[in-house]
Every structure is written in C-alpha cells, then in structure tokens.
Amino acid sequence: MKKYQGIPASKGYAMGYAVIKQEANYTIEEGAGKGPKEELKRLAAAVECAKEQLVGLREKTAREAGEEAALVFDAHRMFLEDPEFMGEVREAVEGGQNAMAAIQSVAQGYIAIFSTMEDEYLRERAADIQDVSDRVLQNLSGKTKTLEIREPQRVVLAHDLTPSDTAGLEKDLVSAFVTEVGGRTSHTAIMARTLEIPAVVGVTGVLQEVQDGQRMLVDGVSGEVILDPDEAALSAFERAAAAYQKEQKALQSLRSVRTVSRDGKAIEVSGNIGKPADVDAVLAAGGEGIGLYRTEFLYMDRKQLPDEQEQFEAYKTVLEAMDGRPVIIRTLDIGGDKKLPYLPLPEEMNPFLGYRAIRLCLDRPDLFKVQLRALLRAGAYGKLRVMFPMISGLQEFKDAMALAQECREELKQEGITVGEDIQWGIMVEIPAAAVCARELAEHVDFFSIGTNDLIQYTLAADRMSEKVSYLYDPLHPAVLRLIQMTIDGAHACGKWVGMCGEMAGDERAIPKLLAMGLDEFSMSASSILAARSLILDHDAHAASC
C-alpha cells in the first residue's frame, strides 16, 4: 500500500482501477519542412480539421455536462481564429519553420505568459492553449493521444487532463480523476465538479509508480490517494464515504434555507462568477446573490474592447437572472499579470504593484466611462452593487465616483434610464485600505475584502512562488487584524462588509470570520451549501483577533 497527498479539487470518494493516459508519440523536427507554401497549406488544413473536431466535442459536452461546461470549446475555437496568434504562427512558417515547429513555438510563448499570471483562473488557462496547440499538432502528425475507457470504475491518471481528454470520456465509466499538476481552477477540477466526479490534482510523482489496472482509493475531500489499499485502509475509506454521502444529502436540504447564524444574524452567502452563464450554478446551489462578477473576462479572448451595448447586455443578463438578489460587479481589473493583446501596457519591474485595475481605469477615462455607462444602464434592471478594485486611498474612490456621476448626467441628458439605487463600494485588497477603513467607510456604501491579494501583500509572500508559499497563511494574525480593522471601520459608519477572496469559502476560516462580524461571504458555487451549513451552526457575536 502507498499513500499520496494532493489538492482536493472535486469532493467525493471513489474506489476504482487505474487507467493511465498515454501521451501522443510524435517528433517535432527543425527546419522548413516542405517549404513555406506547402507548410502553410498543411497548417490551414490542420486548423480547419481542429475546428470541426471542436464542434463535435462541444456538442457532446453540452449534452453530457451542460452548456456552461461546453463553452470552453468556443474559447478554443476563438483561439484558432485569433489573428494575432495565427498571424504569429504563419510568420514563423514564412520565416523558415515547419508548421509543427511554428505552432509549438508560438503556443509555448503564450503558455509561458499565462502560466506566470497571478490570477489562478487565468493561470490555468495555459492548459487550454496547450490543448488547442496539441490538437493542431496531432492533426499535422497524424498521431493522436488516446484515452479509451471500456470498463466501469476506472480512475483516470495523467500528468494533466485537457478539456479534450475529459470531453471524450464516457462519464459513466469514470470513478475519479488524479493528475500530477493543476489547481482548484484547472479544467480537470472544473469539469470534475460539473460531472460530480471526485478529483485530486497536484499529486506529484504518482505516475512513476502506478500501473494500469491497480486498485486505487481517491479521497476528494482530504486530497489523499491510496494505491493498493489494505483491509484497514479500505474499511476506513468506506466509513468516510458513507458519512460524506449522508452529509451531502443533508446539505441539499439547505438550498432554499435562509442563511441565519445560530444567534440570529442574517448573512448573505453569494457566488463568484466570471461570465453570465455562471449564474445558473450559483442559483442551483441556493446562492443569495453574486458577490463578485469579474468583468475582465468580457475583455479577454477577443480582438477589441467590448463596446457599451455589449457590456450592458452582459450585466443586464446577470441582474435579471438573479431576480432581485444583489449583484456585485467589479469594474475592470486588468493590467499587471492580466494583459490584453489590443491594449498595450508598459513593461514593469513589479506589475502586481503597478499600472493596473483602478489605476489604469482612472488614467484611461475613455475606456472606463464605457464600462461605467453600461453599469449605470444595467442598474435599472436589478439590485446592482458596483465595486472598484485596487483602491489604496480615498482620492481614488472620489475620482472614480466623479466619473460615474459624469456618466450618469450624460445618460440622463440622452434620455437613457439609469439605476437610481446602486451601491458603490471598494475591494479591500491593499493593506493601506484596511488600515484606513474607518475613513473610507464614511464615503463608500460597502467593502468587499479580496483576500487573495490582501494576504500576499500583507505577508510579502507570492502565493505562486513554491519557495515562499508556506508563508501564505489566511489565518496569520496580521491578516486577521486587517480584516477586523476593515469590519470594525465599516460597522462604525453603519456600512456592511463582504469577502470575495478564496478565504470566504475556506471551511476553517468561516466560523472565525462570522465571529469577527463579516456580513457577506462570496465563493465558488460548489462551496455555498457547505458554507451555509457552517454559518447556521455558529454564532455571529463580535470577537477580536
């Protein structure tokens, strides 16, 4: 028997037999191949074939996992139609590379950029680029990666699983996923949660010892993977699985229950989304609002900035779908690690502390006002709350509000209806904002604490650096004190405080945050019911750190 520890990516317990994904066996040679003219023809044919394959995968995924899960293949197709990416590939071919070498070299450049991004969701998109480029390479080589499952109770093991890998599986035969790399926002994790299949990712070295057909236990709650379990391990696993099933059944009964603490305080438990289609999952989990709508995804995977009407339609769709429930929309949080090919930004020594988010928007009112106008118009269709990111001081908030007021007056002069009851707040993710919370609270309607950045800025620990990741501690006393200062500062002025960072869905932190006085918790849809259960079972009395 051997045990491995990874990252629990999709909850559940599974017992099954190993199936190892084999990588495609093709060689990419140097040189011009058959010459630029012929190589460009080969490239065009391989790309067209890839597009047709993606249409089929999209249809299959939509049938089996739903429309939201299938959207990833729309993004893949857009990538193959992106003039910048494909233009670079064609230039490489015209410059003397063969088609396979060109697609690989250009793709690796994009993968390198995405892999270093601070935002976990965007960082994991590097796997999507790899998937797209692999598909074209396979079409060029005539060799494909195979992952055929013919028997039930199979545990799929791989270095990583791409959207194409998972879309091609017969889900009734798969018990669990185990990968050597990835995080909770990797495609493997997202698809596993969608299909309700247990998954553990980041299990380093597991492929070196596992063979096809070996018996395995996968604990998607703790992240433990057991190879060739003995009787004692098997018995313990079965008891844990039975208890988990009982717990999950009880959680489902909470979908329509109001979130009220044991001592009677009403709490909002909301969901984080990146696009309008994500609303369905939040509502299905009983979410009481949207605590973070990341609008930057409207700006990505495209050739130009979204115009006012397109943004208005997206925001309106979310507000109407939430049917009177509150929706917090974060204004554009781009720059730093998140760059747009059509929006040139300066190279910086430390982009995470540089020209990004509200700093970029205030410097580019032409860009910012388009979004503000769309938000003001959408505000007439629901309970809108607008949040400015990366605020470090009061003047930035005042400047943003001045632009919002300017947009409001313009719209009214044009005879366009705007929302009259919009709340305006800030994302507290810079320690300076937490320290000055009392002063800021006099001017804002609410705070939402973005713990992902707040923690790493407070502890000077990049959570993406393996060498210092051990310092990234959400429950560090300094972090907790800044959170308490934020809550106390807001409450002193009669304002409410939410949290939209990963910490809001951390079951270790929820009772502590509740006792500190947090009013709203926002998280991934899959965490909502567990968070509600914890809040129902704890008091919300004031506490200090």
N, C-alpha and C positions, 0 to 999 in steps of 0.2 A: 504493500500500500504506500502511496506517496501523495502528499498534500501540496497544493499550490495556492497562493493568495493573489487575487487580482482585484479589480474595481467592479463592484456590483453595478451593472448597467441596466438590468431589467429584472425586477423582483420575481421570485418564484423558485421552486425546487424541481429538479429534473434528474431522472436516472436513465441512462442510456448507454449506447455503444459508439465509440469514436469513429468519425469519418473525417479524414484529413483532406483539405483542399489542395490539389496539386496545381502548381504554377505552370503557365504556358511555357513551352520549351522552344524559344526562338532566339536567334542571334541577330544583333543589330551591328552590321558592318559599317566601316567608314568608307568614304569615297562617294562619287557621284552616281553610282549605280548605272542605270541605262541612259543617263544624261538628263538634264533639266526638263526637256519637253516630255519625255516618256514618264519620268518620275512624277511630274505634276499630274499627268493623266492617271497614274496609279493612285496617287493621293486623292484626287477628286472622286474616283470610283470607290475607294475605301471609306471615304467620308459619307458618301451617299448611302452606301450599304449600312454604315453605322446608324444613320438617321432612321432608316427603315427598321433596323433592329430595335431601336429605342421606342419607336411607335408600338411595336408588338409588346415590349416589356412594360410600357406604360399601361396598355390595355389590360394586361394580365394582372399587374399590381393594383390597378383601380378595382378590378373585380374581387381580388382576394384580400386586399388590405385597406381599400378605400381610396378616395380621390386625393386626400392630403398626402398619403404616402407616395402616390404616383407622380406628384408634382416634381420630384427630384429628376425625373427623366425629361421633363420640359426644360429644366435648367441645363441638363446635359446637351440637349439639342441646341439650345441657345448658345452654348459654348462653342459648338461646332459651326455655328453661323456667325460667331463674333468676328467682325472684320479685322480687329486688332490681332487676336490670337492667330486666326488662319492666315492673316497677312504676313505675320512673322514666320509662320511655317513655310509659306510659299517663297518668301525672301530667302530663307535658309536653303531651300531646294535650288533656287536660281543662283545662289552663291556657291553651289558645288556639293551640297549634301544630298544623299539619297533620301527618299520620302520617309523611311522608317527613322533614320537618324535625325531628320528635321523635326518630326512630330515629337520625338522623345526629348530632344534638347530644349525645344521651346516649352513643352509641358513641364519639364523639370524646373525651368526658371520660374514659372507661375507657382508650382508646388512649393518651391523654396520661399516665395513671398508669403503665401497663405500659411505655411507651417510655422512661421515666426510671429503670427498675429497674436495680440493679447486676448482678443475675444475668442473664447473657446469654440463657440459655434462656427465662427469664420475660419478658425484654425483647422477644424475638422473638415472643412470644405476642400482641403487639399486632396483628400481621398476621392472626392468627386472628380477632380481634374485628372487624377491618376486613372480612375475608372474609364473616363472618356478617352484618354490617350491610349490606354491598353486596348480598348475596343478597336480603335483605328489600326493599331499595330498588329493585332490579331488578324484583322481583315487583310492587311498588307502581306502578312507572312503566310496566311492560310492555316495557321495553327491556333487552336482555341484552348482556353482554360476550361477544364471540366470539373463539375461538382455534381455528380449524379447520385441521388438518394433513391434507393429502391425498396428499402425496408423501414419499418417503423422504429421509433425510439432511437433515433440517431442523434448524436451530439456532434455538431459541425465544428471542427477546429481549423483555424487558419492564422497566418500571420496577421492578416486583416481581411475583412469581408467588404466587398464593394456593393453598391446598390444593385448592380447587375447580378452578382452572386446570389444575393438574397431573393431578388425578384424571380430568379429561375428555379427556386426550390419548391418542392411540394410541402407546404407547411404542415400538413397532417402527419408527415413522416419525421419531422424535426422536433426533438425534445428541447434542445438548448443550443446556444452559440457560445464558443470560447475563442477569444483572439489574443494574440500576444501584444497588440498595440490598441490604441483608441481610448476614448474617454466617454463620459455620460452623454455627450452631444455628438458622438460619432454616428455615422449612418447605421452601423451594426446595432448600436444601442437604441436609436430612434425606431428602427424597424422592428427590433425585438419587442420593444414596449408596445408598438402598434399591434403586433401579432400576438401579444401577451405570451411571449416565449422567454423563459429565463435566459439571461446572458451575463457573462463575466468577461470583461476586457482587461487589457494590460497584464496578462498572465505571462510574464517573461520566461522564456525558455521552455514552455510547455511542449512545443513541437519536437524538441530534441529527444524526448523520452516516450511520447505516446505513439502507439501503432494503431492502425485501422482495426476496429473490432474490439478494442479493450473496453472494459466496463468502466463507466465514469459516473460520478455524482457531481452535480452542479448546483451550488447554493447561490442563487441570485440575490439573496438578502445580505449575506456576510461577505460575498466575493470569494468564497472558498471552493476549490475544485479538487476532488479526490479521485485518484486513479487506482483501480483495482482495490476497492474498499473491502475491509474485513467485516465480519459479522457485527462487531460493536459499532463501527462507523455507520454501517447500513441501518442498524436499529435506531441510532441517534438521529440519522438523517430522516428516516420515516416519521419519527415523532415530531421533528421540527416541521416537516412538510404538512403533516396533519394539523398542527397548531396554526400554521400560516394560512391554510385554506379556511379554517374556522374564522380567523381574524379578517381575511379578505371578505368573507360573506357578511360579517358584521359591519365592515366599512361601507359596503354597498348600500346598507340601510341608512347611511348618513347623507346620501346625495342631496336630499331635499330638506335636511335639517339646518336650521339657522345656527351659525357659529356663535355660541354664547359661553363664556367661561363659567367655571363652576360657581364663582361668586357673582355671576350675573352681568358681566360686561360683554356687550355685543362687539364682535370682532369681524372684520372683513377678511375672508380668505379668497384671494384672487389668483388669476393665472397670468403668466408672462407669454406673450406671443410675438412672432416676427412677421406674420402676414395674416390677412383676413381669414384665410382658410383654417388657421389655428384655433379660431373661436369655438368651433364645434367641439373640440376636445375639452376645452375649459368648461363649456356648458354641460357636457356629458358627465364631467366629474363633480358637478354641483358648484362650480366657481361662482362667487358672488360679485365678481367684477373682473376687469382687466387691470392689473396693477402695473403693467409695463408693455407697451406696444413699441417695439424697436423699429422706428420708421426708416432706418438706414437701408433695410432690405428692399425698400421701394426704389432705392437709388442704385442698387447693385445688379449685376448680370444684365446690363443694358448698355446702349451706345450713347445715351444722352440723359440729361437731367429730366426727371418726371415733371410734367407741367402742372399747373394749379388744378385743372379739372381732374386729371388722373389721381392726384393726391386726395382731392376732395372726395372722389368716388370711393377710394380705399378706406378713408376714415369714416365716411358715412356708412359704408357697409358694416363695419365693426360696431359702430354705435347702434345701428338699427338691429343688428343681430343680438346685441346684449339687452335690448328691450328695456331700457330704463335703468339698467345696472351701470355703475360707474365705470368709466374707461379712462385710464391714464395713458396719454400719448406722449412719448418722449420726442422732443424735437431732434433734428438731425445730429447724430453723434458719429461724425465721420472725421477722418484725419488721423494722425498718429499711425496706428497699425492698420487702420481701415482706409484704404485709398481707392479712388475711382479713376479708371483709365482716362475718362474725359474731363477730369478736374485736376489739373496739375497742381501739386503742392510742393513746397520746398523740402529738400532733404534736411533732416535734423539729427543732431547727435543723440538726443533722447526724445523721440516723438511722443512718448506717453506723457511727457511733461510739457509738450509744445503746442503747436498750432492745430487745435482740434476742437470738436464739439462746439460749445457756445462761443469760443474764441474765434473760430473760423466763421461761424454764422454772423457774429456781430461785425466782423471785418468784411463780410460779403452780404450786405443787406439786400442786394438784388436777388440773391439766392434764397436768403432767409425769409424775405417777405412773401415769396411764392408759397412757402410752406405755411406761414402764419395765416395768410388769406384763406388757404384751403382748410385749415383747422377752425378758423372763425366761422366759416360757412357750414362746416360739418357739425359744429357745436349746436346748431338748431335742431339736430336730429337725435339727440340723446344727452346723457349726463357726462359731459366731457370735462376732463381734468388735463391740463397741459403742463408738462414738466420740462424744465431746462436742465441739460446735463453739464457737468464740469464747472459748476458755479463755485468760485473761490471767495467772492465778496459781494457786498450789496450793490455796488455800481453796475456790475454785470447784469444783475437781475433788473435793475431800473432801466438800463439801456434796452434790454430785451422787451420789457413791458412798454417802453416808449414806441418801439417799432410795432408792437402788437396794437397799440392804440392808434397809431398812424394807419395801419391796415384796416382797423375797424371803421375809422372815419371814411376812408376811401371807398370801402364796400357799401357803406350806408349812402354815400353820395351817388353811387352807381345803382342804388335801388335794390341791392342784394341783401337778403336776410342773413343775419348773423346770430350766433348763440349769445344769449344775454346772461346766462348763469354759469359761465365757465369758471372753474377754479384754476388758479395759476400757482405752480409750486416749483421747487427745485429738487434736483437729485443731490443728496449729500454724499459725496464720494471723495471729497478732498478734506483732509483733517481741518484745514482752516475754516471750512463751512461749519463743521461740527463745533469747533471752539467758539465760533461767532453765532451759534444757533439762536441765542436769545435775541440778538439784534436783528438777524434776518427774519425771525418769526414775526416781527412787527409788520413786515411788508408782504409776506407770502401767505397763501391760503393753506399750504401743506408742505411737508417734507416727505421724500421717499429716499430711504437710505440704500445706496448702492454699495453693498459690502465687498464686492469683488475688487474694486479699486481701492476702497477705503482701507481694507486690510493691508494690501501690499504697499500703499503709500505710507501708512502708519508704521509698519514694521520694516520698511525698506527692503522688502523681500519679494522679488519677482516670482510669482507662483508658477511661472513657466520654466524657471531655472531648477534643474534637478539638484544642483548643489546646495541651494538655499530653500527649497520647497518645504523642508521641515520647519522653517520659521513661520510659514504662512498658517497662522492659527486664528480661526474666527473667534475663539474663546479667550484670546490673550487679554489680560486685564486692561491694557491700553486701548484696545479695540472696544471692549465693553464700556469703558468710561466715556469714550467719544460717542458711542451710541446713546448712553444715558444722558449725556450733555445735550444731545440733539433732541431727545424726547422731552427732557425737562424744559429746554428752551422753548419748544413749540407749545407745550401744555401751559406754560406760564402766560402765553398770549392767546390761549383758547384755540390753538391750531392742532390738527391731527398729524400723526406720523405713521408712515408705512415703511416697508422694506421690500425691495425687489431683487436683491442680490441672492446668490446661492444660499446664503445663511438662513434666509427666510424659510426654506424648505428643509433645513437640517434638523432632524428629529432630536438631536442632542441640544440644540440651541433654542428650540421653540418655547419650552417652559420658562427658560431664563428670559427670553425676550418678552414673553407675555407678562411676567412679573415685573419687568422693567417699565411696562406701560405702553408697549407698541400697540397701535390701533389697527393696523392692516398688515397682512402678510401676503406676498405675491410670489408665486413659484411656478414650476412646470406643472401642467395639468395632472400628470401622473402622481404628484405628491400631495394634491389638495385634500383627499379624503383622510390620509394618514395625519396630516397637519390638523384638520378639523377634529379628529378623534382626540389628539393630544390636548388641544385647547379646551374641549368640552370637559376634560378630566383634570384641569388645573385652574388655579386661582389667578386673577389678574390684579393682585394687590401691588402697591408700589414697593419697589426694592431698590437698593443701591448696590453699586459694584464695589 
